[in-house]
Amino acid sequence: MDIKKLAETLTPLEIKILPVLKKYTSFSDIKDKSGIGEVEASRALKFLKNKELISVEEIDKEAIFLGENGKKYLKTGLPEKRLLEIIKDESMSLEEIKFSTTLDKDEINVSIGVLKRKAALDIFKKGNTLILKINDNGRKLLKKEMLEEQFLSKKFPIEATSLTDEERFAYDEFKKRKGIVKKENIKEKTIFLTPTGKKLAASKLSSNVVDKLTSSMLKTGSWKGNRFRRFDIKTKVPQVFGGKRHFMNEATEYVKKIWLELGFKEMTGGIVQTSFWNFDALFTAQDHPIRDLQDTFFLKNSKGKLPSKEVVSRVKKTHETGWTTGSKGWEYKWDPEEARRNVLRTHTTALSAKTISTLKQDELPAKYFSVGKCFRNETIDWSHLFEFNQVEGIVVDPDANFRHLIGYLKEFYHKMGYKDVRVRPAYFPYTEPSAEVDVLDPIHNEWIELGGCGIFRPEVVKPLLGKDIPVLAWGLGFARIVPKYYDIKDLRDLYKNDIKMLRGVKTWLK
Amino acid sequence: MPTVTLNRKVFENLVGKKISDNELKDRISMIGTDLESLDKNEIVVEIFPNRPDMLSEQGFGRALSSFMDIKTGLKRFEVKPSGDKVIIDKSVKNIRPYTTCAIVKGLKFTDEKIRELIQIQEKLDVTFCRKRKKAAIGIYPFEKIKTPIRYLALKPEDIKFIPLESKEIMNANQILIKHPTGRKYGHLLEGLKLYPVFIDANNEVLSVPPIINSDNTGRITENTTDVFIECSGFDFKVLNDLLNIIVTALEEMGGKIYSMELVYPEKKRTTPILEPRKMKIKTSYVNKILGLDLKEKEIKKLLERMGFGYNKENVLIPPYRSDILHEIDLVEDISIAYGYENLKPEIPNIATIGVEDGFSKFKNKISNILVGLKLLETNTYHISNKQDQANKMELNIKPIELENALTIEYDVMRSWMVPSLLGVLSTNKHNEYSQNLFESGIVFKKGGSETGVEEFTRLAVVTTHKDTNFTEVKQILDYLLNGVGLKAEIQDTEHPSFIPGRVGRVSVNGKNVAYIGELSPKVLSNWGIEMPVSCFELNLTELYKLIEK
């Protein structure tokens, strides 16, 4: 940047301080001579340094500072001097002295010690009490300024190596006493102008640049002919935080969008479901291990109502004998009480079952989806959560087939950003054929298992719909895709709600 | 899901050839099992619960070699009558009514084979037998037993024998208390006055099902060649299926199957029954479900690849495939034989219209309004605890409890949202303020018609910084409601979670929809929050109803 433009970047503080830098190099001098405060001076120097107009060298030094008492004595006078004042006209006992001064016990004792060494007092005993009396030396001392007093009134901090003999004497005296002086390491800054800085300091600096465009300047037109100060636009600015959706919800919204684009209708429904909808309607035998306490959350003392007698009786018969579905059934006695137990849905497939049971002939073909939370009785750790999202879908279509199912799912995962999708055989009590869907994670080159799908068994469809037609169905997870996208290793972080993370996380860019 | 560990050498012998790792990996996946691990000596495979017949080296080898076109088609099993009997006493009728039995002869047991046998039994125990709840298996060295065997029920104190892995004689009561297996399965006999027992013609106890065998007559050794097998439980068909899986596996091990006569009080039966079952299948049905155009001949070949027989629309199902309930199960096997990888994906050309749920849409719009106010959305669990929901909020409510929570930290369903957000604030004290958050989530209350639990979606908004106050959240609420064309009215109210005089009940069109206010310092200190919090909680389910009107 040329000198002229550079000059336009200077703030009023920098303009004030720049000429001073031609002559002075220490911070305290620069501050004093430029006549601005300490904070302003450091800020101005920081700006200049950012613009590479000055360079700063730092040297470690020992310096002497005034302590708490030192600062106090600078105002009130040294205690030994104050003691002398009290007894300058008459001799006094120690008790009398204590009574007539604000000096505390320690200060009185120290003062007596000091004055004794300076031979300014006579001390004698009268009975049990000590009597203090000023002598000639003392009176002389009262009139003149002691070395210690001279030292105290110096400008601190003082560099430790630069003390005169008198100062060193006073310093050594004070060192023996509490809180008057202290020695600390400081960094002394020496400030030099860089070649560009010198050029700039030598040029004529006008403080006539405008810092801020105001509304009144616009109203009056006074901005005309003015130059605006150039900003250092490369300087770092403080962060701001906007409002933001939770990243998991962003991903959910995206998933919903895909199914909407594919012509699916959204289904919603309760998290609490009777076992009937969660299991029985899905042809899951009542002794199936998923219905054990260690797998599924049950609500305490909580039973719901079963649907219409007709549906219940068909489901019962299907479990027991296969009813008219052409199946053997599970060949056991179905218990309606077991079906009434309320659970936290273990899959959104419960919603699919309910949807099928309300479908009418003229609504076919029908395509439904849902994205919702499901629950499994697990202890939370880095790879397990008791809540997870499921992407559910059904296609109820007399002409649907297994290849269509693979078609829909491949399309879905393509839209989720996975090129390679495969299906392989799997087992679920309510689908046949059943398949597991895997996608190839392109970064780690490994197949990730994402969920199950299949065609609902006739034992599921016929009792609910009244006739057996193919229903393509899937319940997919994406709790494994989202962490990969956000590079989250610990699943608990999905719902940890660390505000710093939520503020910083990138948006869902698919 | 159960895994089965296969000795690779034994397995390759069964299949009849060496197989490369890659081929194995691929074939194991595509037959419908999950490969867990694979090395020079061992293959560990996860078996889906519908295929208990694959829970042994023999069963798995049989299925895979057929799938790989090495030994295809229906396998027939020869059964010779043994002439030995099992007499079932009427005393077991209300206790453990059924047993199915068989003898397999000519087995040469080695350490390896004994391991295989134990594995079959253990895996079936956990899966098919539902941890012995549904059925139990006993396998005995036949040379130690004299037939006829009796199956009856006796008083536990009268059943005395040395159980497996023990040295002393115990009675059945003692076994249930002292023996580890007795303690593990004892609950299955709870409340019974008489315990089921198998006793041979020498009056030796063989076992107390479903608990444990006798050490004397119930332990297979390397000297054993013939074994007696019994399955016991509550359903004859289930037990027959179970017996079939075991004896067919033992046959693959080199044994010969012999049937036994079961003398039940009401009639005689003979097991095992290894005749293949017949099921009809229509080519058109297969093609309709799979979207293929297979000829009958091809279907026959595919079925044979899965170990079935086929003859003029009739499928012959081998006796170990009890999972075939319906024609559709055969269709799946055909598709596995065809290869899922060979099925061409297709999206049918049917017009349907995508429809987003109205309430989901509404909820989204609300969230977007709040994001515009620089609020940050959180996402918390539906399951909470009573401390958070009630005690810390200085509130006396009873949230809906879970029956089988694993921890007290998560044992009730949340009944409101503000505690969830306070939870978030309490773990974010080190992060920069302001912390202004919102979340719409489902809360749970008693009521509702179907489950007795009613679910509402509630929106909670919290503003947390040194200058927050009632005005701030009121402004947010007003802006929000204005954005959806509604207007709030606020009434003075009392609420233990809030500072008295700074809490309001919000109604819209006369319907109560929200609480709003500054949270009380007591509540904040309960949560360890050192910054004032203003908040409101708005019932979006109710609000949506008002808009729908």
Interface residues (C-beta under 8 A of the other chain):
Chain A: F241 G242 G243 K244 R245 H246 M248 N249 E253 K256 W259 L260 E261 L262 G263 F264 K265 E266 M267 T268 G270 I271 V272 Q273 T274 D287 P289 L293 Q294 F297 F298 L299 K300 N301 S302 K303 G304 K305 G322 T325 G326 S327 K328 G329 W330 E331 Y332 N342 L344 P365 A366 K367 K373 F375 N377 E378 T379 I380 F386 E387 D397 D399 A400 N401 F402 R403 H404 I406 G407 Y408 K410 E411 R422 V423 R424 P425 A426 Y427 E432 P433 S434 A435 I455 R457 P458 E459 P470 L494 Y495 K496 N497 D498 I499 K500 L502 R503
Chain B: S29 M30 I31 G32 F48 P49 N50 R51 R130 K133 K134 D235 K237 V238 K288 I289 L290 G291 L292 L325 H326 E327 I328 D329 V331 E332 S335 I336 Y340 E341 L343 K344 P345 E346 I347 P348 I350 A351 T352 I353 G354 V355 E356 D357 F359 S360 N364 S367 L370 V371 G372 L373 K374 L375 L376 E377 T378 N379 T380 Y381 H382 I383 I400 E401 L402 E403 N404 A405 L406 T407 Y410 M413 V424 T427 N428 N431 E432 Q435 N436 L437 E439 I442 F444 S449 E450 T451 G452 V453 E455
